[in-house]
Amino acid sequence: MLGELRFGAAFNPDAHPAIVEPRTWQAVQRMRSPRGRRPKSERLLARLGVLRCGTCGARMVVGSRTHGEQRWEHYRCPPIGDCPRRVTISAEVAERVVSDAVRELLGGISGTASVVDGISDAERDLERAEQELDAAVEAFSGLEDVASARERLLSLRDERDRARDRLAELQAASVPAVTVSASGDWDALTLDEQRALIRAVVERADVVPGRGADRITVHPRGE
């Protein structure tokens, strides 16, 4: 594009006629196209924030891998960060353990699951995410062209958006409240209703390195 040729330490600034002027090239490098919102996953624990890496404490995210026509979905420690021992677990295993824990915690009692505590937590998470983003924007002012600064800002924006989405979901789930017998009606509930019950009774579920379902520890709210 600039007429330059680089090969190892060798550099020829006039290897061939340039296609664009350096000023235009630099202006284009400063442009970026926002990635946009990620589509919402249909996995039960996606974006709830309850599944945590037992090594670094980060919220685990949905991932997948394919082999031929087969597809495996899992939850994993987020790729952004410096976790010394990242954790990955089958989506089906994690969801089964958390669902069983919710039914056991509610003990088959028919009643209303309140998400008020969850909303308060989500409001605090959103406020913290917004404060961290605002601080980073101020700190990185003028450094938007630096790759590491740009990646950090994008990461913080994503975290802010996730916190905002979680709060909106909780607020939507609180009106009307979900009234069920969790042990008997779980499979008949919609995905949103199951998520509302999980938010209501589960603080977090820690996943430590290893294999199998035994490495998941579910912590109820108020424990």
C-alpha positions as CSV (number, residue, x, y, z in Angstrom):
1,M,0.0,0.0,0.0
2,L,2.8,2.5,0.9
3,G,5.3,1.1,-1.6
4,E,7.5,-0.2,1.2
5,L,9.2,-3.6,1.4
6,R,10.1,-5.2,4.7
7,F,11.9,-8.5,5.0
8,G,13.3,-9.3,8.5
9,A,15.6,-6.4,9.4
10,A,15.8,-5.2,5.7
11,F,13.6,-2.2,4.8
12,N,13.2,-0.5,1.4
13,P,10.9,2.5,1.6
14,D,10.7,2.9,-2.2
15,A,10.3,-0.7,-3.4
16,H,7.5,0.2,-5.8
17,P,5.0,3.1,-6.4
18,A,2.7,3.6,-3.4
19,I,-1.0,3.1,-3.8
20,V,-2.0,5.6,-1.1
21,E,-0.3,8.5,0.7
22,P,1.1,7.8,4.2
23,R,-1.3,10.4,5.7
24,T,-4.3,8.5,4.2
25,W,-2.9,5.2,5.3
26,Q,-2.5,6.4,8.9
27,A,-6.0,7.8,8.9
28,V,-7.4,4.5,7.9
29,Q,-5.5,2.6,10.6
30,R,-7.2,4.8,13.2
31,M,-10.6,3.7,12.0
32,R,-12.4,0.7,13.3
33,S,-15.8,-0.9,12.8
34,P,-17.5,-1.8,16.1
35,R,-18.1,-5.5,16.5
36,G,-21.6,-5.0,17.7
37,R,-23.5,-6.9,20.3
38,R,-22.9,-10.7,20.5
39,P,-26.0,-12.8,19.9
40,K,-27.5,-14.1,23.1
41,S,-26.7,-17.8,23.7
42,E,-29.5,-20.3,24.4
43,R,-27.3,-22.1,27.0
44,L,-28.9,-22.0,30.4
45,L,-26.0,-20.4,32.3
46,A,-24.9,-18.0,29.5
47,R,-24.5,-14.4,30.8
48,L,-25.9,-15.2,34.2
49,G,-22.5,-14.6,35.8
50,V,-23.0,-17.4,38.4
51,L,-20.5,-19.8,36.9
52,R,-17.0,-18.8,38.0
53,C,-13.5,-20.0,37.3
54,G,-12.2,-21.5,40.5
55,T,-8.7,-20.3,39.7
56,C,-9.1,-16.6,39.0
57,G,-12.8,-16.0,40.0
58,A,-13.7,-14.7,36.5
59,R,-17.2,-15.3,35.1
60,M,-17.0,-18.2,32.7
61,V,-18.3,-17.7,29.1
62,V,-19.8,-20.0,26.5
63,G,-17.5,-21.6,24.0
64,S,-17.7,-24.4,21.4
65,R,-15.7,-26.6,19.2
66,T,-16.5,-28.8,16.3
67,H,-15.2,-32.0,14.8
68,G,-16.7,-32.9,11.5
69,E,-20.5,-32.6,12.0
70,Q,-20.3,-32.9,15.8
71,R,-20.4,-29.8,18.0
72,W,-19.5,-29.6,21.7
73,E,-20.4,-26.6,23.8
74,H,-18.7,-25.8,27.1
75,Y,-18.1,-23.0,29.6
76,R,-14.6,-21.7,30.0
77,C,-12.5,-19.1,31.7
78,P,-12.6,-15.9,29.5
79,P,-9.7,-15.6,27.0
80,I,-9.0,-12.0,28.2
81,G,-7.0,-12.0,31.4
82,D,-4.0,-13.7,32.9
83,C,-5.6,-16.7,34.7
84,P,-2.7,-19.0,35.6
85,R,-4.8,-22.2,35.1
86,R,-7.8,-21.7,32.9
87,V,-10.9,-23.9,33.5
88,T,-13.2,-25.5,30.9
89,I,-16.2,-27.7,31.6
90,S,-18.9,-29.3,29.5
91,A,-22.0,-27.1,29.2
92,E,-24.3,-30.0,29.8
93,V,-22.5,-31.1,33.0
94,A,-22.4,-27.6,34.4
95,E,-26.0,-26.9,33.7
96,R,-27.1,-30.3,35.2
97,V,-25.2,-29.6,38.4
98,V,-26.6,-26.1,38.9
99,S,-30.2,-27.1,38.0
100,D,-30.1,-30.0,40.5
101,A,-28.7,-27.7,43.2
102,V,-31.5,-25.2,42.6
103,R,-34.2,-27.9,42.9
104,E,-32.6,-29.2,46.1
105,L,-32.3,-25.7,47.6
106,L,-36.0,-25.0,46.9
107,G,-36.9,-28.4,48.3
108,G,-39.9,-28.8,46.1
109,I,-41.8,-26.1,47.9
110,S,-44.2,-24.3,45.7
111,G,-43.7,-20.6,46.0
112,T,-42.4,-17.4,44.5
113,A,-38.7,-17.0,43.8
114,S,-37.6,-13.4,44.5
115,V,-34.9,-11.8,42.4
116,V,-34.7,-8.5,44.3
117,D,-31.3,-9.4,45.8
118,G,-30.1,-10.3,42.3
119,I,-31.2,-7.0,40.9
120,S,-29.3,-5.1,43.6
121,D,-26.2,-7.1,42.8
122,A,-26.6,-6.4,39.1
123,E,-27.1,-2.7,39.7
124,R,-23.8,-2.6,41.7
125,D,-22.1,-4.6,39.0
126,L,-23.3,-2.2,36.3
127,E,-22.2,0.8,38.3
128,R,-18.7,-0.7,38.9
129,A,-18.4,-1.6,35.2
130,E,-19.4,1.9,34.1
131,Q,-16.9,3.5,36.6
132,E,-14.1,1.2,35.3
133,L,-14.9,2.1,31.7
134,D,-15.0,5.8,32.4
135,A,-11.7,5.7,34.3
136,A,-10.1,3.8,31.4
137,V,-11.4,6.2,28.8
138,E,-9.9,9.1,30.7
139,A,-6.6,7.2,31.4
140,F,-6.2,6.2,27.7
141,S,-7.2,9.5,26.2
142,G,-4.9,10.1,23.2
143,L,-3.8,6.5,23.2
144,E,-6.7,5.0,21.1
145,D,-4.3,4.0,18.4
146,V,-2.3,1.8,20.8
147,A,-3.4,-1.8,20.4
148,S,-3.3,-2.8,24.1
149,A,-5.2,0.3,25.1
150,R,-7.8,-0.3,22.4
151,E,-8.2,-3.9,23.4
152,R,-8.6,-2.9,27.1
153,L,-11.3,-0.4,26.2
154,L,-13.2,-2.9,24.1
155,S,-13.0,-5.4,26.9
156,L,-14.4,-2.9,29.4
157,R,-17.2,-1.9,27.0
158,D,-18.1,-5.6,26.6
159,E,-18.2,-6.0,30.4
160,R,-20.4,-2.9,30.8
161,D,-22.7,-4.2,28.1
162,R,-22.9,-7.6,29.8
163,A,-23.7,-6.0,33.1
164,R,-26.4,-3.8,31.5
165,D,-28.0,-6.9,29.8
166,R,-27.9,-8.9,33.1
167,L,-29.7,-6.1,34.9
168,A,-32.3,-5.8,32.2
169,E,-32.9,-9.5,32.3
170,L,-33.3,-9.6,36.1
171,Q,-35.7,-6.6,36.0
172,A,-37.8,-8.4,33.3
173,A,-37.8,-11.6,35.3
174,S,-39.0,-9.9,38.5
175,V,-42.3,-8.8,36.9
176,P,-44.2,-11.0,37.1
177,A,-42.4,-13.2,39.7
178,V,-41.9,-16.8,38.9
179,T,-44.1,-19.1,41.0
180,V,-43.4,-22.9,40.6
181,S,-42.5,-26.1,42.3
182,A,-38.9,-26.2,41.2
183,S,-38.5,-30.0,41.8
184,G,-41.7,-31.0,39.9
185,D,-42.0,-28.3,37.2
186,W,-38.4,-27.6,36.3
187,D,-38.5,-29.2,32.8
188,A,-41.8,-27.4,32.0
189,L,-40.4,-24.0,32.7
190,T,-39.2,-21.7,30.0
191,L,-35.5,-20.9,29.7
192,D,-36.1,-17.4,31.2
193,E,-38.0,-18.9,34.1
194,Q,-35.2,-21.4,34.9
195,R,-32.7,-18.6,34.7
196,A,-34.8,-16.4,37.1
197,L,-34.9,-19.2,39.7
198,I,-31.1,-19.7,39.4
199,R,-30.5,-16.0,39.9
200,A,-32.9,-16.0,42.9
201,V,-31.2,-18.8,44.9
202,V,-27.6,-19.2,43.5
203,E,-24.8,-16.7,44.4
204,R,-22.2,-18.5,42.3
205,A,-20.9,-21.9,41.2
206,D,-17.2,-22.3,41.3
207,V,-15.4,-24.7,38.9
208,V,-12.0,-25.9,39.8
209,P,-9.5,-27.6,37.5
210,G,-9.9,-31.3,37.0
211,R,-12.5,-33.6,35.5
212,G,-16.1,-34.5,36.2
213,A,-19.0,-32.8,37.9
214,D,-17.5,-33.1,41.4
215,R,-15.3,-30.1,40.7
216,I,-18.3,-27.7,40.8
217,T,-19.3,-26.2,44.1
218,V,-22.6,-24.3,44.2
219,H,-22.9,-21.5,46.7
220,P,-26.5,-20.4,47.6
221,R,-27.4,-16.8,48.2
222,G,-27.0,-15.8,51.8
223,E,-24.5,-18.6,52.5
